[in-house]
Structure formats: structure tokens, C-alpha cells
Amino acid sequence: MSSVELTDYLNTHGQLVQALEGLSDEQLKWKAEPSSWSVTEVLAHLADHSIVVSFRIRDILADTKVQLPAFNQDAWVSGQHSNQGNAADSLELFRSLLQYNSLLLGRLSAGDWEKSGINFKGETVRIADIVRSFTAHVQTHLAQIERIKRGAQAVLSAQQAAL
């Protein structure tokens, strides 16, 4: 794994912070429809995903040879009543896990980065692949946050104009 890729991994928190700048609590919790996610729920999902990725990396390093865990992201978000939570709390957990994992990743040898496990799809994934995939996953959700922000702004502006 290159230092640029590790920097990209660490920069995901800053990107999330920037994406949330100026959002009110109402905007953070706004949902286009009941089955869609709010920004707060996206952040809760990213915190959950960080927990799962942290476990996967450690399980591979422990050489357990068991299938890496999957998780039902929608059930986790709804089961935790994530939209009733605080976006800042999820963001802080995300930051903490990112920082803690970066310390571990900084200790890995070139051989460690190549260690692998079997994901829930039956595919072999290396630690380097997991970190790259995590960074790409955050980028996908940053785009989702932007779409939610645009939708919330349009609806909230229309509601204010109607008053």
C-alpha cells in the first residue's frame, strides 16, 4: 500500500467534516422518504462500517481462516434508531477508529499488507484491498451526502417560501 493511499484513507474524516459544514440538525436528519437515509444515518453507517472493517483487518492479521463477517447495513441503521442519534457522535467514532487503525496500519510490513481472508462473497481479499475499498466506500457515501443535502435544501426552501 502506498503512502498516498494511506493518506487518502486518513483524509476521509476531513472530507466528511467538510461535507457537513453549515448543516443544521434539521438538514442532518432530513430524509427524502421513510426508507431512504438521512445524513445522520449515512454517518452512523460509516461508523458501523469502520467497526466491521477494523474487525476484518484484525481477523486477517490473526490468521483465523474463518470467513470475514458481513453485516446488514440497513438493519443496523434502522435497528439502532440511527436518525435519533447525533451525527457528531458517529463522526467522532469514525475519526477515532480511523486514527486507531492508522496506527496499526503503520506497523504493518509489506507482507502483512498482502495477507488475505475470504469475504462473505467467497472472494479472497487482502488487507490492502480492504483499505482501498474502505476509502472508495466513503467516497460513494460522500456523493450520497451531497445528493441528500441538495434534496433537503430544495424541500426546506420550498417550505419556507410557502410560509
C-alpha positions in Angstrom: 0.0 0.0 0.0 1.4 3.4 -1.0 1.7 6.3 1.4 -0.7 8.2 -0.9 -3.4 5.5 -0.4 -2.9 5.6 3.3 -3.2 9.4 3.2 -6.4 9.1 1.2 -7.7 6.7 3.9 -6.9 9.2 6.6 -8.3 12.1 4.7 -11.8 10.6 4.6 -12.7 12.1 8.0 -11.7 15.6 6.8 -13.8 15.1 3.7 -16.8 14.2 5.9 -16.3 17.2 8.1 -16.2 19.4 5.1 -19.3 17.9 3.6 -21.2 18.6 6.9 -20.2 22.2 7.2 -23.1 24.6 7.9 -25.8 21.9 8.1 -28.5 22.3 10.7 -29.8 19.4 12.8 -32.9 19.5 10.6 -30.8 19.1 7.4 -28.8 16.3 9.0 -31.9 14.3 9.9 -33.9 15.1 6.7 -35.0 12.1 4.6 -36.4 12.1 1.1 -38.7 9.3 2.1 -39.0 7.0 5.1 -36.9 4.2 3.5 -34.0 6.5 2.5 -31.2 7.5 4.7 -30.5 10.9 6.2 -27.0 12.4 6.5 -27.1 11.3 10.2 -27.9 7.7 9.1 -25.1 7.8 6.5 -22.6 8.8 9.2 -23.9 6.0 11.5 -23.4 3.5 8.7 -19.9 4.7 8.1 -19.1 4.4 11.8 -20.6 0.8 11.7 -18.6 0.1 8.6 -15.5 1.2 10.3 -16.1 -1.2 13.2 -16.6 -4.1 10.7 -13.5 -3.2 8.7 -11.5 -2.9 11.9 -12.5 -6.4 12.8 -11.8 -7.8 9.3 -8.3 -6.4 9.3 -7.5 -7.8 12.8 -9.1 -11.2 11.9 -6.8 -11.5 8.9 -3.8 -10.5 10.9 -4.7 -13.1 13.5 -4.8 -15.7 10.7 -8.0 -17.2 11.9 -9.0 -18.6 8.5 -12.7 -18.0 9.1 -15.0 -16.2 6.6 -14.9 -12.5 7.2 -18.1 -11.1 8.6 -20.8 -9.3 6.6 -23.4 -7.0 8.0 -26.9 -5.9 7.0 -26.3 -2.2 6.8 -30.0 -1.2 6.5 -30.9 -3.4 9.5 -28.0 -1.9 11.5 -29.0 1.6 10.7 -32.7 1.1 11.5 -32.2 -1.2 14.4 -30.1 1.4 16.2 -32.6 4.2 15.5 -29.7 6.0 14.0 -31.6 9.0 12.9 -32.4 9.7 16.5 -28.7 9.8 17.3 -26.2 12.6 16.9 -24.3 13.0 13.7 -21.3 14.4 15.6 -21.1 11.2 17.8 -20.9 9.0 14.7 -18.4 11.3 13.1 -16.2 11.1 16.3 -16.3 7.3 16.4 -15.4 7.3 12.7 -12.4 9.6 13.4 -11.3 7.6 16.4 -11.3 4.3 14.6 -9.6 5.8 11.6 -6.8 7.1 13.8 -6.5 3.9 15.8 -6.4 1.8 12.6 -3.8 4.1 11.1 -1.5 3.3 14.0 -2.0 -0.4 13.3 -1.6 0.0 9.5 1.6 2.0 10.1 3.1 -1.1 11.9 2.4 -3.5 9.0 5.1 -5.0 6.9 4.8 -5.3 3.2 4.0 -9.0 3.8 1.2 -8.1 6.2 -0.5 -5.9 3.6 -0.7 -8.9 1.3 -2.3 -11.2 4.0 -5.8 -12.1 3.0 -9.1 -13.6 4.1 -12.3 -14.8 2.5 -15.2 -12.3 2.3 -18.9 -13.2 2.6 -19.0 -13.5 -1.3 -16.3 -16.2 -1.1 -13.7 -13.9 -2.7 -10.1 -13.6 -1.4 -9.4 -10.0 -0.2 -6.1 -8.6 1.0 -5.7 -6.1 3.8 -4.5 -3.6 1.1 -7.8 -4.3 -0.8 -9.9 -3.7 2.3 -8.3 -0.3 3.0 -8.7 0.8 -0.6 -12.2 -0.4 -0.7 -13.0 1.4 2.6 -11.7 4.7 1.1 -13.8 4.2 -2.1 -16.8 3.3 0.0 -16.5 6.6 1.9 -16.3 8.4 -1.5 -19.6 6.8 -2.5 -21.3 8.0 0.7 -19.8 11.5 0.3 -21.7 11.6 -3.1 -24.8 10.3 -1.3 -24.5 13.1 1.3 -24.3 15.7 -1.4 -27.5 14.3 -3.0 -29.3 14.4 0.4 -28.1 17.9 1.0 -29.5 19.1 -2.4 -32.8 17.3 -1.7 -33.1 18.8 1.8 -32.2 22.2 0.6 -34.8 22.1 -2.2 -37.6 20.9 0.1 -36.8 23.1 3.1 -36.5 26.2 0.8 -39.9 25.4 -0.8 -41.4 25.0 2.7 -40.0 28.4 3.8 -41.3 30.0 0.6 -44.7 28.7 1.2 -44.8 30.3 4.6 
